[in-house]
């Protein structure tokens, strides 16, 4: 085995570990964002118009 081959494998291994850690953190962040979105409701322009119309009637 050549000295360059050994260093190349170590460099690749360290890179792979950093990549794995970054991907793991990215997945955690995306899951947290998805959990946060689950509690939100989507308001369409029609819903918004109905909301405004109902508040005008109450005045």
N, C-alpha and C positions, 0 to 999 in steps of 0.2 A: 504494500500500500504506500502511496505517495503522501508526503506531508501536506500537499495542497488538497488532496482528496479528503483527508481527515478534517482539515479546517473548513472545507466547503460543506461537509456534512454537518459540522457543528453550527456553522452560519445558517444553513438551511433549517436545522432543527430549531434554533432560536427564533428564526423568522416564522416558522410554523407555529411555535408556541405563542408568539405575539399575535399572529393572525387568529388563532383559536380564541384567545382571550378577547380580542376586539370583536369577533363575531358573537361570542357569548354575551358580551355587554350590549351589543346592538340588539340582539334578540330580547334581552331583558327590557331594554328601553322600548322596543316596539310592543311588547306584551303590556307594559305599563300604560302606554298610550292607548292601546285597544281597550284596556279595562276602563280607562278614563272616558273613552268615547261611548261605552255602553250605557252610561248614565245620562247621556245627553239625548235630547229629542231633536228631531229635524223639523224645522219650521219652514213650511212652504210659503210662497207669497199669498196663496189663498188663505192659509191659516192666519197669517199676519193681518190680512184685510178683515177677516172675521173678528179678530181680536179688537182691531181698531173700531169697527162698526159697533160692537157690543159695548165698548166703553163710551162711545158717543151717545148711545141710547140712554145710558145711566145718568148722564149729566143733566 
